[in-house]
Amino acid sequence: MSFIVYISKYMKTIEINTSFNVNITFNQASVFQRGMAYFVDMLIVWLTIGLIWLISMIFVSEPTPLQFFLIAGPIFGFYTLVFEIVRNGQTIGKRAMRIQVIRIDGKRSRISDSFMRWIFRLVDIYFSASLLAILTITASKKGQRLGDMLADTCVIRIRERPEISLPAILKLNELQNHTPEYPEVTRLTESDMMTIKEAVDRFRKHPNEGHQRAIDVLTANLEELLQIKCGNNKVRFLNDLIRDYVILTR
């Protein structure tokens, strides 16, 4: 246990300012974690190429190098780009290593961000045999390779916690007869609600000045965004929003 505490003490972190102007701290993905994710992805890519090639040989008596390139090229070239766009910054390898690409300004990742990272893989990884990527990730304060710097992204370690959906946070059987007080909350996303839940949990665990300020800023932003008033108890207001969201979206 002491070893884990020692490692986490020196693990690089990055603060992301969410769309509600609340800072959330994440652990940066290490070079090793990113390298292992890349290894898993390449293993999947080449196994897929090999399988398709073997199947194609059944129908083509004398396959040519051009035919192999036509099969391997799109899979090898576009695998990372497609998965990071479709899976919100995660390839299969990144998911296996519990890491994810996010924007450092807290906004939702765009297709152009994934495209920029994908283009500069040529320089960061392939043309330099990954040396440039390793050097820039290690030297960068935010753990960014060149493609990340230009795309304004970083790679974080996803927190180790059970996969749980927002409705599971509350006991739904206790809410059947409750009338939602804030129907406007449906304008928010589940990701937004998880941010609210995390801010409340942190304040309850460590009710210091910093977390109180986060609650104040979060409440003010929600009041302005949803055009509602919270009353005197801000924590209760945030919990009521979570409760109403669960009721209205389950």
N, C-alpha and C positions, 0 to 999 in steps of 0.2 A: 504494500500500500504506500509506504514511504517513497518507493521508487517512482510510482505513478505521480505522486504529488511533486516530486523533484522534477520530473520531466515536464509536467504541465506548467510548472513555475517558469520554465525557460522557453516554453512554446510561444512562437510568434503569434500575435493576435492582430486583428484589424477591426476598427469601429466603422460600422455601416450606418449612415443616417437614413432611416426609413422614410416612406412617403408622409408619415405623420410627424416628421422632424424629431424622432426619438432615436437615440443612438443605441445600437445593439452590437455587442462585442462577439466576434467569431474567432475561432482558431484558424490560422492559415494552414492550408494543405502543405505538407512538406514535399521536398524534392522526391523523397522515397515513395510517398503515397501517389504522387503524380506519375512517377516512373512506373510503378506497379499497375496503375490504371491504364497507362499506355501499353504495357505488356499484355494485359488482359484483352484490350481492344484489338491489338495486332493479332493475337492468337485467334480471336473470333473472326477477324477479317480474313485471315489466310485459310482457316478451316472452311469458311463459307466459300471462298474462291475455289479451294480444292474440291469441295463437294460438287459445286456447279460444273467444274471442269470435268470431273469424272462422269457426271450425268451427260454432259454434252458429247463425250467421246463415244457414247452409245449410238448417237445419231450421226456423228461425223467420223468417217473411217480414217481420214488423215488430217487431224487438226493442225493448224498453222500457228506460228507465233503471233500473227495478227489477231487471230481468233481468241487466243489466250489474253492478249492485251485488251480486247474489247470486253472480255468478261471481268478481268481483274481491275482494269483502270477505274471504272465508275465505282466499284465497291471500295477499293483502297482509297480513291481520291475523295469520295463524298460521304463516307461513313460517319466521320466525326462531325462534319457540318450538319448533316441531316439529323443526327441524334441530338446534338446540342440545341438545335432549333425546336425539334418536336418534344424533347424530354426536358425542356427548361434548364439547359446547361449541364446535362448529365448524359454521358455515353454509358454503355453497359459497364465498362471498366471503372468509370468514375463512381457509378452507383455501387459497384462491388466494394470499392475502397471508401465509400461514404464521403465523397468529396463532390463539390458542385461549383460551377462557374456562376458568379453573380456580378452585377454592376456595383462599383464602389460608391455610387451616389444613392444606392438603395432603390432605384427605379427598376421596373421590369426589363429584363434583357430583350434586346431587339435583334431582328434578323441581321442587321448591319453589324452588330457587335460580334455575333458568331462568325459572320463572313470575314471580318477583319482578323479575328484570331485564326481562322482557318487558312487564310492567305499567308500569314506570316509563320505558319508551321514550316513552310519551305525553308525560311531563313533560320528560325529558332531550333528546329529539330533536324530536318533532312540534310540541308547543305552544310551544317556545322556538326553533324553527328551528335546532336543534342547538347553540345558543349555550351553554345550560346544560351540556350534555355536554362541550363543548370547555373551558369554564372549570373545571369540576370535575375533569376528567381532567388538565388542565395543573397545577392547584393541588394536587391530591391527591398525597401522598407515594407512594401505591401505584398511581397512575394510574387511579383509579376514578371513574366517573360515579355519580350518585345511586343508580341501580339496583344497581350493583356494591356500594356501601357497605352497602345494606340486605340484599343477598343474601350478603355476605361473600365476594365473588368479585373477580377481577381478570382482565385480558387480557394474556397474555404472548406474546412472540415465540418461536416454535418454533425450536430450534437448527438451523442449516444443516448437515445431515449426510445422507448417503445413506440412503434408506429401506431398512432392513435388519431382518430378523426375528431373534429371539433364536437360533434354531437355526443361523443363518449365522455366529454369533460363533465357534463351535467347529468343528473339522474332524470331522464326524460319522463319517467312515469310520475314524477312529482310535478310536472309542468302541464299536464293535460288540461287542467281547468284554469290555467293562467291566461289572461288576456295581455298580449304584448303592449307595452307602453310606448315603444319607439319603432313604429313600422318603417321609418326611414332607414333603419339599419341594414335593410336588404340591399342598399346601394353599395355596401362594402363587400369585399371578397373574403373567403375563408382565410386566406393569408393575412389579410388585415386583422381579422379577429384573433388569429394566433399571436400576432404582434401585441394586440391589446392584452391578451391573456398573459403573455410573458412579462409585460411591463407590470401588471398587477401582482403577479407571483413574485417578481423581484422586489417590489416595494414591500410586500408582506414579509418576505424573508429578511430583507435588509432595509428597514425604514429610515434611510439616511437622507441627507439633503439632496444628493444627486438623483436618487430614485424618486424623491418627492417632486423634484423639478421635472423629471420625465413624465410623471403623472399629470402635472399641471399643463405642460406643453401638449401632451396627447389629448387631454380633455378639451383644451382651447381649440385645437385643430378639428376635433370631432364636432364640437358645437358649431363651428363655422361651416364645415363641410356639409353637415346634415341639417343645419338650421334648427337646432334644438337647444334646450337649456339643461344643465346637469343638476342644478340644485346645490346643496351645501356639501354633500358627501361624494367626492369625486370617485373614490374607489368603488363605492356602491353603484354609482352611475355607470361605470365601465363594466361592472359585473352584470348590471341590468341589460346593457347592450348585448353582451355575450348571450345571456339567457334568451332575449328576444330574437336574436339572430338564429339560435338553435331551433326555437319554436317555429319561426317563419320559414325556415329553409329545409327542415328535416323532411 
